[in-house]
């Protein structure tokens, strides 16, 4: 029986709950929850479609992070692949090109949805840092690190798009 401070990784390995791998995919789980909240608040079908795709990717990333390199060789284990990285780069470019250029830093916020997306972005950055920490100690799918970096940029652009679609002006720093 596990002690309350221990948990099982995918495949049965017992680790402490403060293990960096648990922290890494726990941050992904938190991000997924906030993406779901943003999805529930969005009335824009384009944004909702993107958020739903991101939630599905978070599930795959969580599975990937919960698996060892050996387990990831098993075709049953879902792992993040290059096609998802290509997708996030494409959707990011599409959204970015539809936004007005920035000349100054902007304050995070605006509409309720944009504010939620900014929260998602900060959780994403924390998750990215934890995944980088994990990668210094254990094998991590390198596509995940690149994806997370691009995801924070996408969430920033989605927040800006949400403000644009809501007719909310971005507040620039002086």
C-alpha positions as CSV (number, residue, x, y, z in Angstrom):
1,X,0.0,0.0,0.0
2,X,1.3,3.4,-0.9
3,X,2.1,5.9,1.8
4,X,0.1,9.2,1.5
5,X,3.3,10.9,0.3
6,X,3.8,8.5,-2.6
7,X,2.0,7.9,-5.9
8,X,2.3,5.5,-8.9
9,X,3.7,6.6,-12.2
10,X,2.3,5.1,-15.4
11,X,3.8,1.6,-15.5
12,X,3.7,1.1,-11.7
13,X,6.8,2.8,-10.4
14,X,6.3,4.4,-7.0
15,X,7.6,7.9,-6.4
16,X,7.1,10.7,-3.9
17,X,4.3,13.1,-4.7
18,X,6.9,16.0,-4.8
19,X,8.9,14.2,-7.5
20,X,9.7,16.6,-10.4
21,X,7.9,14.3,-12.9
22,X,4.7,14.5,-10.8
23,X,5.1,18.3,-10.5
24,X,5.6,18.6,-14.3
25,X,2.5,16.7,-15.3
26,X,0.6,18.2,-12.4
27,X,1.2,21.6,-13.9
28,X,-0.1,20.3,-17.2
29,X,-3.2,19.1,-15.5
30,X,-3.7,22.5,-13.9
31,X,-3.2,24.2,-17.3
32,X,-5.7,21.8,-18.9
33,X,-8.3,22.7,-16.2
34,X,-7.9,26.4,-16.9
35,X,-8.1,25.9,-20.6
36,X,-11.4,24.1,-19.9
37,X,-12.5,27.1,-17.9
38,X,-11.6,29.5,-20.8
39,X,-13.4,27.2,-23.2
40,X,-16.5,27.3,-21.1
41,X,-16.4,31.1,-21.1
42,X,-15.7,31.6,-24.8
43,X,-18.5,32.3,-27.2
44,X,-16.2,32.5,-30.2
45,X,-16.1,29.2,-32.2
46,X,-12.6,29.8,-33.6
47,X,-11.2,30.3,-30.1
48,X,-13.2,27.4,-28.7
49,X,-12.0,25.0,-31.4
50,X,-8.4,26.0,-30.6
51,X,-8.9,25.6,-26.9
52,X,-10.4,22.2,-27.3
53,X,-7.5,21.1,-29.4
54,X,-5.1,22.4,-26.8
55,X,-6.9,20.5,-24.1
56,X,-6.5,17.3,-26.0
57,X,-2.8,18.0,-26.4
58,X,-2.5,18.5,-22.7
59,X,-3.9,15.1,-22.1
60,X,-1.2,13.7,-24.5
61,X,1.5,15.7,-22.9
62,X,0.5,14.5,-19.4
63,X,0.6,10.9,-20.6
64,X,3.9,11.5,-22.3
65,X,5.4,13.0,-19.1
66,X,4.1,10.2,-16.9
67,X,5.9,7.7,-19.0
68,X,9.6,6.7,-19.1
69,X,11.5,6.6,-22.4
70,X,11.1,2.8,-22.5
71,X,7.3,3.1,-22.0
72,X,7.0,5.7,-24.7
73,X,8.2,3.0,-27.2
74,X,4.9,1.2,-26.6
75,X,2.4,2.3,-29.3
76,X,-0.4,2.3,-26.7
77,X,1.2,5.2,-24.8
78,X,0.2,8.5,-26.3
79,X,3.1,10.9,-27.0
80,X,3.4,14.3,-28.4
81,X,4.5,14.2,-32.0
82,X,5.9,16.6,-34.6
83,X,2.6,17.1,-36.3
84,X,1.2,18.8,-33.1
85,X,4.2,21.1,-33.0
86,X,3.6,21.9,-36.7
87,X,0.0,22.6,-35.9
88,X,0.7,25.0,-33.0
89,X,3.2,26.9,-35.2
90,X,0.6,27.2,-38.0
91,X,-2.3,28.3,-35.8
92,X,0.0,30.7,-33.9
93,X,1.1,32.4,-37.2
94,X,-2.5,32.6,-38.4
95,X,-3.7,34.3,-35.2
96,X,-0.6,36.5,-34.9
97,X,-1.0,37.8,-38.5
98,X,-4.6,38.8,-37.7
99,X,-3.6,41.1,-34.8
100,X,-2.4,44.6,-34.8
101,X,1.4,45.0,-34.2
102,X,2.5,45.7,-30.7
103,X,4.7,48.8,-30.1
104,X,4.8,48.6,-26.3
105,X,4.3,46.0,-23.6
106,X,0.6,45.5,-22.7
107,X,-1.0,44.8,-19.4
108,X,-2.5,41.4,-18.9
109,X,-6.3,41.5,-18.9
110,X,-9.1,43.1,-20.8
111,X,-12.1,40.9,-21.4
112,X,-12.9,38.0,-19.0
113,X,-11.8,35.5,-21.6
114,X,-8.5,37.3,-22.3
115,X,-7.8,37.5,-18.6
116,X,-8.3,33.7,-18.3
117,X,-6.0,33.1,-21.3
118,X,-3.3,35.2,-19.6
119,X,-3.7,33.0,-16.5
120,X,-3.3,30.0,-18.8
121,X,-0.2,31.5,-20.3
122,X,1.5,32.0,-16.9
123,X,0.6,28.4,-15.8
124,X,2.1,27.3,-19.1
125,X,5.3,29.1,-18.4
126,X,5.5,27.4,-15.0
127,X,4.8,24.0,-16.5
128,X,7.5,24.7,-19.1
129,X,10.1,25.5,-16.4
130,X,9.2,22.3,-14.5
131,X,9.5,20.3,-17.7
132,X,13.0,21.8,-18.3
133,X,14.0,20.9,-14.8
134,X,12.8,17.4,-15.3
135,X,14.7,17.1,-18.6
136,X,17.9,17.9,-16.7
137,X,17.4,14.8,-14.6
138,X,15.5,12.4,-16.8
139,X,14.6,11.7,-20.4
140,X,11.8,13.9,-21.7
141,X,10.3,14.0,-25.2
142,X,12.1,17.1,-26.7
143,X,9.0,18.0,-28.7
144,X,7.2,18.8,-25.5
145,X,9.7,21.6,-24.5
146,X,9.4,23.2,-27.9
147,X,5.6,22.8,-27.9
148,X,5.3,24.4,-24.4
149,X,7.4,27.4,-25.5
150,X,5.1,27.9,-28.6
151,X,2.0,27.3,-26.5
152,X,2.7,30.3,-24.2
153,X,3.1,32.5,-27.3
154,X,-0.2,31.1,-28.6
155,X,-2.0,31.8,-25.4
156,X,-0.7,35.4,-25.4
157,X,-2.0,35.8,-29.0
158,X,-5.3,34.1,-28.2
159,X,-5.8,36.6,-25.3
160,X,-5.1,39.5,-27.7
161,X,-7.5,37.9,-30.2
162,X,-10.2,37.5,-27.5
163,X,-9.8,41.2,-26.6
164,X,-10.0,42.2,-30.3
165,X,-13.2,40.2,-30.8
166,X,-14.7,41.6,-27.7
167,X,-13.9,45.1,-28.8
168,X,-11.7,45.6,-25.7
169,X,-8.6,47.8,-26.2
170,X,-5.3,46.6,-24.9
171,X,-3.8,48.7,-22.2
172,X,-0.2,49.6,-23.0
173,X,2.5,50.3,-20.5
174,X,3.7,53.9,-20.4
